[in-house]
Amino acid sequence: RPVIYGQDDLLPATVEEALSHPVFKLVDAIEAANGSTAERENLLALQVAQRLGLSVTGGSDAHSLEGLGRCATAFEGEIISEAQFLESLRLGAFYPVYDLRSGQIKRFSLKEGE
């Protein structure tokens, strides 16, 4: 259960319900490709990010070997320093990916094959 919700709060089931959450006024990006989250929840997060015009990241959030490398954030250029990493984040030069363990990295998006 996400910390931003109280024990008695209902989790949003639709994009419209999620859009009104105050947390989105505080963030610059949303992790939409989470390796430990159900596909439908990842797609909901992606739709919310797109509607709000926010950047999207990916992460494995692995709590097991099976989840390790399931999702990640890819950068458009080679990152060899902390300064380049921070600049790429500022520029939005990144996107979520999945299926790293198969060796066939795929961009996580609403469109198939993108």
C-alpha positions, 0 to 999 in steps of 0.5 A: 500500500503506497505511503501517500494513502491512509489505511482507510483511503481507497486507491484510485481505480481510474485515471480521473480519480488519480489525477486529483491526488495532491501528490502530483503537484509535488513531483516532476516524474512518475515511475510508471514501469515498476517491476513489482507492480501489476501491469494494469497499475503500471499502465494507469500510472503511465496514463496519469503521467501523460495526462499531467505532462510528467516525465516517466521512469522505470525501476525494478523495485526488486524484492526477489531475483525474479523481479531484478531487472524487470524494469529500468530507466534508459537514458538517451545518451551515455552517462559517465558522470553525476553531472551528466546524469543530473543534466539528463534528468533535468532535460527529460532525456530518459524513458522507462524500459522493461524486459531487460533479463530477456536481452530484448529491452523494450520501451514501456509505452501505451503503444505496442512496439514503441 
